[in-house]
Structures are given as structure tokens and as C-alpha cells.
């Protein structure tokens, strides 16, 4: 298998895995994740890199029982959207019983391998 890189996204994943997550924001206050070179909302190219807060809040979630092939060995699993104060990330919830995940739960973001093919994925774990 040949490693294919996605440039900015791979750099973001590496930073997140090292506990140094970041996002970009434009002059109009739009938060951008994954990092981009221009704001998709207003077209601004003058972007500022900001530290991703250490914890965020689950705003929605669902249990996936019939996954795509990339996650077939991981199912069932919970995927969630987490608000980090200006930016939102989507990832897999681990370390919380699937039936106990609730909107409002505080979580941290990291990067771990999925069970199916070992690819990196964004993972949320309970905030301490």
C-alpha cells in the first residue's frame, strides 16, 4: 500500500495527535477545519492559525451499525460532531459506553487508527 498524503489535512492530523491541534480563522471570524488556504464562507485568504481548545462539547452523535467498507471492522461505533468554540470536528467516540454518549458530553480530540485498515481517524475521548 502506497502512502498518499493530503498535505494540509495530514499536517493537521499530526499536530492533533501530538496534542497541538489548531484551526484557522479568517478576518470575519469564520473558523476553518480542516485547515484551508481560503475561507469557504467569504473567500478571505488572510487566515490566522489559532490553538484548538483542549476540550469540546458533543453537539450531535449517532451510532453507526452499517458502516462504509473503510470502517467495517469498527462497527458498531459512535460518530459525533464536537464544538470546540468556533470550529467543529467530526470523529469517532471512544472510551465512553456507546449507549451513554450524550449531547453536551465534554471530550478531547486525538488521532488513532481504525480497526479495519489501520488508517488514522479523529477520535474523541472523555475530557478529564
Secondary structure, DSSP 8 states (H G I E B T S, - for coil): ------THHHHHHHHHHTT--EEEE-TT--EESS--SS-TTT-----EEEE--S-EEEEEEEEESS--GGGTTT-SEEEEEEE-SS-EEEEEE-SS-GGG--TT-EEEEEEEE-TTT--EEEEEEE--
